């Protein structure tokens, strides 16, 4: 089995483990699994964004504007995800029970803000998909949208109050 297939399978397994755990109790293991799953999706969004940006010269003005909005939405979601990633990373190093509870609360809060941002940006992407006419460009824009949906749906349970 090639190395390109092993890494996604391991990340998918990590995602399964993270999804199976209780959303309310973000343990160090949950935080590690969350970071792995987030990294995979953030990389997918960034790769599709770069591919779209390379296609600018091959588009109409209307399509260029739509693609710019899609890539900007991807950037906004990745920026919000980095905040979640940062708090998850902090959670992995916390030893004191009081600090752990505080960091878990902050994690829920940051995830809640991320979900709000993702919902807003997904609406923006969905509106702009109608103006993308080139099939290769549309495929990359859909990759961004799908990765954003996966990331939002994966993180959403962690925003729930304990």
SULHU-V352008 format. One record per residue. RES is the residue in three letters. SS is DSSP state (~ for helix, > for strand, _ for the rest). OMEGA is omega as a letter, one per 40 degrees, with the letter a starting at -180 (none if undefined). Layout:
[[RES | SS | OMEGA] [RES | SS | OMEGA]]
//
This chain:
[[UNK | _ | a] [UNK | _ | i] [UNK | ~ | i] [UNK | ~ | i] [UNK | ~ | a] [UNK | ~ | a] [UNK | ~ | i] [UNK | ~ | i] [UNK | ~ | i] [UNK | ~ | i] [UNK | ~ | i] [UNK | ~ | i] [UNK | ~ | i] [UNK | ~ | i] [UNK | ~ | i] [UNK | ~ | i] [UNK | ~ | a] [UNK | ~ | a] [UNK | ~ | a] [UNK | ~ | a] [UNK | _ | i] [UNK | _ | a] [UNK | _ | a] [UNK | _ | a] [UNK | _ | i] [UNK | _ | i] [UNK | _ | i] [UNK | ~ | i] [UNK | ~ | i] [UNK | ~ | a] [UNK | ~ | i] [UNK | ~ | i] [UNK | ~ | i] [UNK | ~ | a] [UNK | ~ | i] [UNK | ~ | a] [UNK | ~ | i] [UNK | ~ | a] [UNK | ~ | a] [UNK | ~ | a] [UNK | ~ | i] [UNK | ~ | i] [UNK | ~ | i] [UNK | ~ | i] [UNK | ~ | a] [UNK | ~ | i] [UNK | ~ | i] [UNK | ~ | i] [UNK | ~ | i] [UNK | ~ | i] [UNK | ~ | i] [UNK | ~ | a] [UNK | ~ | i] [UNK | ~ | a] [UNK | _ | a] [UNK | ~ | a] [UNK | ~ | a] [UNK | ~ | a] [UNK | _ | i] [UNK | _ | i] [UNK | ~ | a] [UNK | ~ | i] [UNK | ~ | i] [UNK | ~ | i] [UNK | ~ | i] [UNK | ~ | a] [UNK | ~ | i] [UNK | ~ | i] [UNK | ~ | i] [UNK | ~ | a] [UNK | ~ | i] [UNK | ~ | i] [UNK | ~ | i] [UNK | ~ | i] [UNK | ~ | a] [UNK | ~ | a] [UNK | ~ | i] [UNK | ~ | i] [UNK | ~ | i] [UNK | ~ | i] [UNK | ~ | i] [UNK | ~ | i] [UNK | ~ | i] [UNK | ~ | a] [UNK | ~ | a] [UNK | ~ | i] [UNK | ~ | i] [UNK | ~ | i] [UNK | ~ | i] [UNK | ~ | a] [UNK | ~ | a] [UNK | ~ | a] [UNK | ~ | a] [UNK | _ | a] [UNK | _ | a] [UNK | _ | a] [UNK | ~ | i] [UNK | ~ | i] [UNK | ~ | i] [UNK | ~ | i] [UNK | ~ | i] [UNK | ~ | a] [UNK | ~ | i] [UNK | ~ | i] [UNK | ~ | i] [UNK | ~ | i] [UNK | ~ | i] [UNK | ~ | a] [UNK | ~ | a] [UNK | ~ | i] [UNK | ~ | i] [UNK | ~ | i] [UNK | ~ | i] [UNK | ~ | a] [UNK | ~ | i] [UNK | ~ | i] [UNK | ~ | a] [UNK | ~ | i] [UNK | ~ | i] [UNK | ~ | a] [UNK | ~ | i] [UNK | ~ | i] [UNK | ~ | i] [UNK | ~ | i] [UNK | ~ | a] [UNK | ~ | i] [UNK | ~ | a] [UNK | ~ | i] [UNK | ~ | a] [UNK | _ | a] [UNK | _ | i] [UNK | _ | a] [UNK | _ | a] [UNK | _ | a] [UNK | ~ | i] [UNK | ~ | i] [UNK | ~ | i] [UNK | ~ | i] [UNK | ~ | i] [UNK | ~ | i] [UNK | ~ | i] [UNK | ~ | i] [UNK | ~ | i] [UNK | ~ | a] [UNK | ~ | a] [UNK | ~ | i] [UNK | ~ | i] [UNK | ~ | i] [UNK | ~ | i] [UNK | ~ | a] [UNK | ~ | i] [UNK | ~ | a] [UNK | ~ | i] [UNK | ~ | a] [UNK | ~ | a] [UNK | ~ | i] [UNK | ~ | a] [UNK | ~ | i] [UNK | ~ | a] [UNK | _ | i] [UNK | _ | i] [UNK | _ | none]]
//
